[in-house]
Each structure stands twice: as structure tokens, then as C-alpha cells.
Amino acid sequence: MSTTPEIPFRRGVISPVECLTEGFNLIKDQYWLFLGICAVAMIVPTERRDRGLSGSSRAGGCRDQGYTVATTPFRAPDGTSKP
């Protein structure tokens, strides 16, 4: 049976402020592009949810509020119910 050597634990080796500074330095030339992409990513799901376009969660949301949702069975163009 082999034993693993004990790894020393050192406090304060990683500085959070230094990590944030280095991360910002990586994206600072494209900051506004990155910020815009994040803003759009946050707005798009909100718009879909407010308009009731979020797919399967729409029916679940209505059921949670006590409403019923009329659903129709799937019909293929040839009239069969197979997808």
C-alpha cells in the first residue's frame, strides 16, 4: 500500500482582488461587447416569459396559478397522430 505525501495547506496564496483585476484585464478591450451580450442574454428569457412564449413552462405556469390550458393532440400533415 502506498501512502501519499501530505500536501501543505497555505492561507492567503490566492488574492481575490488580483484575480478580478487579471480577469478584467483580459476582457477590457471588449468590455462593452461583453456587457451587451450579457444584457441581451438576461433580457431575452425575460421577454419570452412575459409574453408566454417559453414553451412547456407556459402550461406549467398556468397550472400553478389554477388556470387550465387547452391542448390539442399532435397531428402530422398526413392526418396521423405519429410525430
C-alpha positions in Angstrom: 0.0 0.0 0.0 1.4 3.4 -1.0 0.9 6.5 1.1 0.6 9.9 -0.5 2.8 12.7 0.8 1.0 15.3 2.9 0.3 18.5 0.9 0.8 21.6 3.0 -2.1 24.0 3.2 -1.2 27.7 2.9 -3.6 30.5 3.6 -3.7 33.7 1.5 -2.0 32.3 -1.5 -4.8 33.4 -3.9 -5.7 37.1 -3.8 -9.4 37.6 -4.9 -8.7 41.3 -5.9 -5.8 40.2 -8.0 -7.9 37.5 -9.7 -10.6 40.1 -10.6 -8.1 42.6 -11.8 -6.4 40.0 -14.1 -9.9 38.9 -15.4 -10.8 42.4 -16.2 -7.5 43.0 -18.0 -8.4 40.0 -20.2 -11.7 41.5 -21.4 -11.2 45.3 -21.0 -10.6 45.8 -24.7 -14.0 44.2 -25.4 -15.8 45.3 -22.3 -18.8 46.9 -24.0 -19.3 43.9 -26.3 -19.2 41.5 -23.3 -21.6 43.8 -21.3 -24.0 44.0 -24.3 -24.0 40.2 -24.8 -24.7 39.7 -21.1 -27.5 42.3 -21.1 -29.2 40.6 -24.1 -28.8 37.2 -22.5 -30.7 38.5 -19.5 -33.4 40.3 -21.4 -34.3 37.7 -24.0 -35.5 35.0 -21.5 -37.5 37.7 -19.5 -39.3 38.8 -22.7 -40.2 35.3 -23.6 -41.5 34.5 -20.1 -43.6 37.7 -20.0 -45.2 37.0 -23.4 -45.9 33.4 -22.5 -43.6 32.1 -25.2 -41.3 29.9 -23.1 -42.7 26.6 -24.4 -43.5 23.8 -21.9 -43.1 26.0 -18.9 -46.1 28.1 -20.1 -48.6 25.3 -19.4 -46.9 24.6 -16.1 -47.1 28.2 -15.1 -50.8 28.3 -15.8 -51.4 25.1 -13.8 -49.5 26.6 -10.9 -51.9 29.6 -10.9 -55.0 27.5 -11.1 -55.7 28.1 -14.9 -56.3 25.4 -17.4 -54.6 25.3 -20.8 -56.4 23.8 -23.8 -54.1 21.5 -25.6 -54.7 19.7 -28.9 -53.1 16.4 -29.8 -50.3 16.3 -32.4 -51.5 15.9 -36.0 -49.0 15.2 -38.8 -49.7 16.7 -42.2 -50.9 13.3 -43.4 -53.5 13.2 -40.6 -51.8 10.6 -38.4 -51.0 11.3 -34.8 -47.5 10.0 -35.0 -44.7 12.6 -35.0 
